[in-house]
Amino acid sequence: MTFLIWFAVIALLVQLASIAFVIATRMLHRRGAHRPISKPPVTLIRPICGLENNLERCLASSFRLDWPSYELLFCVARADDPAAALAQRLMAENPHIPARLLVGEDLFSVNPKMNNVVKGWRNARHDWVVMTDSNVLMPPDTIARMMARWDGKTGLVCSPPAGTEPTNFGAMLESTWLDSFQARWQLFADAAGFGFAQGKSMLFNRHLITELGGFERLGEEVAEDAAATILIRNAGLKVRLVREPFPQPLGNRDIAAVWKRQLRWARLRRASFPLYFLPEVFTGATLPMAAMVALALNGNLPAWTPLAYLMAWYGAEVLLARTYGWPTGWRMLPAMLARDLLLPALFVSAWFGSGFEWRGNAMTVADNDNGRTTRIRQAVARTRDKAREKARALVAARSL
């Protein structure tokens, strides 16, 4: 019984401490003076694939950024993709922003997204490159907020998505998963100096990535954000997060689709960072709440204790969401409960499976099962070898 009490107490303390730390860090940086930043020209790459919820609104935000000079590259795999026509219309409506639509796919990796955006990287005119998914809404100060996190120890700046504007319960479930759970832990890790990349929005320096082996190295993992994290950390640099995540308007969400998306991300985390994935079994309120209920039923604790415990646990999350302006309301509590009840099943499913689907592409995290063809594998190896040779040549030239 003592073990169960200590487990529940420690779990609640970790929950409250992580939320307090994230809120305090935000308040501290908001009150502090903003350091001046340089404003070099930037290339913005946005991969598109099919029509999705709020797509036009999210892509249109690309043309309204408060930055002196930037170009916009839309990348699509096929010319007949309906998203391509939308991008062309938006470009025609916003001629004041230099923009191009790049069509085609270079199969250099097992990641369809990287195969789509590599042409954008190769056609970028500027040394600073922001790569942002099509379902992210870009605030006017997007680039400024990312540049503000770059310093001499930084190798990559990114932003996790903040799920906003949920219109049904499935979307609220995803919002609580993205915001007060995942974004909170990512912001906590960043504040502790141990940030992880997230592929939704990433700021790169072309010279740095070239020295580290080239853009193609982001295809060395199934997920580009995992590959980027490993690449940057191995170089002795930091992955930084923006102070406040950029919004991803959710609209309606199917609960089954939310589960599949979370399962995909969980399996990718387990494959790329297994040691960091292990503690995820202890996240969420399900296990400590089960301990509290068992103790109350056995008469070791007053009957009201589990309810008080639950109020403290989720009350802190509601406070965090309100601090950041994330969605709250009456649906938040049942959504958090549903999320936490699903977390143990998600953890088990992530360990006992490898397959997932991404935009209609059947994929797997298993190294021996990712290949779409032997030709792609050989192309990946050739591209990787060339990138490493180029990197060694650059390092040698610098030392002369």
Backbone hydrogen bonds, N-H to C=O, Kabsch-Sander energy under -0.5 kcal/mol:
donor,donor_aa,acceptor,acceptor_aa,energy
5,I,1,M,-2.1
6,W,2,T,-2.6
7,F,3,F,-2.7
8,A,4,L,-2.4
9,V,5,I,-2.6
10,I,6,W,-2.8
11,A,7,F,-2.3
12,L,8,A,-2.1
13,L,9,V,-2.4
14,V,10,I,-2.5
15,Q,11,A,-2.2
16,L,12,L,-2.8
17,A,13,L,-2.8
18,S,14,V,-2.5
19,I,15,Q,-1.7
20,A,16,L,-2.6
21,F,17,A,-2.5
22,V,18,S,-2.0
23,I,19,I,-2.4
24,A,20,A,-2.6
25,T,21,F,-2.4
26,R,22,V,-2.1
27,M,23,I,-2.4
28,L,24,A,-2.6
29,H,25,T,-2.1
30,R,26,R,-1.9
31,R,27,M,-1.8
32,G,28,L,-1.4
35,R,33,A,-0.5
42,V,69,S,-1.6
43,T,128,W,-2.8
44,L,42,V,-0.5
44,L,71,E,-2.9
45,I,43,T,-0.6
45,I,130,V,-3.2
46,R,73,L,-2.7
48,I,75,C,-2.9
49,C,50,G,-0.6
55,L,52,E,-1.9
58,C,54,N,-2.4
59,L,55,L,-2.9
60,A,56,E,-2.6
61,S,57,R,-1.3
62,S,59,L,-1.5
63,F,60,A,-1.6
64,R,61,S,-1.3
65,L,62,S,-0.5
66,D,140,P,-3.0
67,W,65,L,-1.7
71,E,42,V,-2.3
72,L,98,P,-2.6
73,L,44,L,-3.3
74,F,72,L,-0.5
74,F,100,R,-2.8
75,C,46,R,-1.9
76,V,102,L,-2.5
81,D,78,R,-1.3
84,A,81,D,-1.7
85,A,81,D,-0.8
86,L,82,P,-1.3
87,A,83,A,-2.3
88,Q,84,A,-2.3
89,R,85,A,-2.0
90,L,86,L,-2.4
91,M,87,A,-2.3
92,A,88,Q,-2.0
93,E,89,R,-1.9
94,N,90,L,-1.0
97,I,94,N,-1.6
100,R,72,L,-2.3
102,L,74,F,-3.3
102,L,100,R,-0.6
104,G,76,V,-1.9
106,D,115,N,-2.3
107,L,105,E,-0.7
108,F,106,D,-2.4
115,N,111,N,-2.1
116,N,112,P,-1.3
117,V,113,K,-2.4
118,V,114,M,-1.7
120,G,117,V,-0.8
121,W,117,V,-1.9
122,R,118,V,-2.2
123,N,119,K,-1.4
124,A,120,G,-0.7
124,A,121,W,-0.7
128,W,41,P,-0.7
129,V,127,D,-0.5
129,V,204,F,-2.3
130,V,43,T,-2.9
131,M,202,M,-2.9
132,T,45,I,-2.4
132,T,130,V,-0.5
133,D,200,K,-2.9
134,S,47,P,-0.6
136,V,133,D,-1.3
137,L,247,P,-2.6
138,M,136,V,-0.6
142,T,139,P,-2.0
145,R,141,D,-2.6
146,M,142,T,-1.8
147,M,143,I,-3.0
148,A,144,A,-1.9
149,R,146,M,-1.2
150,W,147,M,-1.5
154,T,151,D,-1.8
155,G,238,K,-2.8
156,L,238,K,-1.1
157,V,203,L,-1.5
158,C,240,R,-2.3
159,S,201,S,-1.7
162,A,246,F,-2.2
163,G,161,P,-0.7
164,T,248,Q,-1.9
167,T,251,G,-2.6
168,N,251,G,-0.7
172,M,168,N,-1.9
173,L,169,F,-2.7
174,E,170,G,-2.0
175,S,171,A,-2.4
176,T,172,M,-2.4
177,W,173,L,-1.6
178,L,174,E,-2.9
179,D,175,S,-2.9
181,F,176,T,-0.7
182,Q,177,W,-2.5
183,A,178,L,-2.1
184,R,179,D,-1.6
185,W,181,F,-2.0
186,Q,182,Q,-2.3
187,L,183,A,-2.9
188,F,184,R,-2.3
189,A,185,W,-2.3
190,D,186,Q,-2.3
191,A,187,L,-2.5
192,A,188,F,-1.6
193,G,190,D,-1.9
194,F,189,A,-3.4
201,S,159,S,-0.6
201,S,198,Q,-0.8
202,M,131,M,-2.3
203,L,157,V,-3.5
204,F,129,V,-3.4
204,F,202,M,-0.5
206,R,127,D,-3.3
206,R,204,F,-0.5
209,I,205,N,-2.3
210,T,206,R,-2.4
211,E,207,H,-2.2
212,L,208,L,-1.5
213,G,210,T,-1.5
214,G,209,I,-3.1
217,R,214,G,-1.8
218,L,215,F,-2.3
219,G,216,E,-1.8
220,E,217,R,-1.6
227,A,223,A,-2.0
228,A,224,E,-2.5
229,T,225,D,-2.2
230,I,226,A,-2.3
231,L,227,A,-2.5
232,I,228,A,-2.6
233,R,229,T,-2.5
234,N,230,I,-2.4
235,A,231,L,-0.9
236,G,233,R,-1.9
237,L,232,I,-2.1
238,K,153,K,-2.8
240,R,156,L,-2.9
240,R,238,K,-0.6
242,V,158,C,-1.9
246,F,160,P,-0.5
248,Q,162,A,-2.7
250,L,164,T,-3.0
251,G,165,E,-1.5
258,V,254,D,-2.2
259,W,255,I,-2.4
260,K,256,A,-2.3
261,R,257,A,-2.3
262,Q,258,V,-2.4
263,L,259,W,-2.7
264,R,260,K,-2.2
265,W,261,R,-2.2
266,A,262,Q,-2.6
267,R,263,L,-2.5
268,L,264,R,-2.0
269,R,265,W,-2.5
270,R,266,A,-2.6
271,A,267,R,-2.0
272,S,268,L,-2.3
273,F,269,R,-3.0
277,F,273,F,-1.7
278,L,274,P,-1.5
280,E,277,F,-1.8
281,V,278,L,-1.6
282,F,279,P,-2.1
283,T,280,E,-1.4
289,M,285,A,-2.4
290,A,286,T,-2.2
291,A,287,L,-1.9
292,M,288,P,-2.2
293,V,289,M,-2.7
294,A,290,A,-2.3
295,L,291,A,-2.2
296,A,292,M,-2.3
297,L,293,V,-2.7
298,N,294,A,-1.7
299,G,296,A,-1.2
300,N,295,L,-2.2
301,L,295,L,-1.0
305,T,302,P,-1.6
308,A,304,W,-2.1
309,Y,305,T,-2.8
310,L,306,P,-2.5
311,M,307,L,-2.3
312,A,308,A,-2.3
313,W,309,Y,-2.4
314,Y,310,L,-2.6
315,G,311,M,-2.1
316,A,312,A,-1.4
317,E,313,W,-0.9
318,V,314,Y,-2.3
319,L,315,G,-2.2
320,L,316,A,-2.2
321,A,317,E,-2.6
322,R,318,V,-2.4
323,T,319,L,-2.2
324,Y,320,L,-1.9
325,G,321,A,-0.8
326,W,321,A,-2.7
332,M,329,G,-1.6
335,A,331,R,-1.7
336,M,332,M,-2.7
337,L,333,L,-2.4
338,A,334,P,-2.5
339,R,335,A,-2.6
340,D,336,M,-2.5
341,L,337,L,-2.0
342,L,338,A,-1.5
343,L,339,R,-1.2
346,L,342,L,-2.5
347,F,343,L,-2.4
348,V,344,P,-2.2
349,S,345,A,-2.6
350,A,346,L,-2.2
351,W,347,F,-1.4
352,F,348,V,-1.9
353,G,350,A,-0.5
356,F,363,M,-2.4
358,W,361,N,-2.3
361,N,358,W,-1.9
362,A,360,G,-0.6
363,M,356,F,-3.0
363,M,361,N,-0.5
365,V,354,S,-1.9
369,D,366,A,-1.9
370,N,366,A,-0.6
370,N,367,D,-0.5
377,R,373,T,-1.5
378,Q,374,T,-2.3
379,A,375,R,-2.2
380,V,376,I,-2.6
381,A,377,R,-2.2
382,R,378,Q,-2.4
383,T,379,A,-2.7
384,R,380,V,-2.5
385,D,381,A,-2.3
386,K,382,R,-2.3
387,A,383,T,-2.3
388,R,384,R,-2.2
389,E,385,D,-2.2
390,K,386,K,-2.3
391,A,387,A,-2.3
392,R,388,R,-2.5
393,A,389,E,-2.1
394,L,390,K,-2.3
395,V,391,A,-2.4
396,A,392,R,-2.4
397,A,393,A,-2.3
398,R,394,L,-2.1
399,S,395,V,-1.4
400,L,396,A,-0.6
400,L,397,A,-0.8
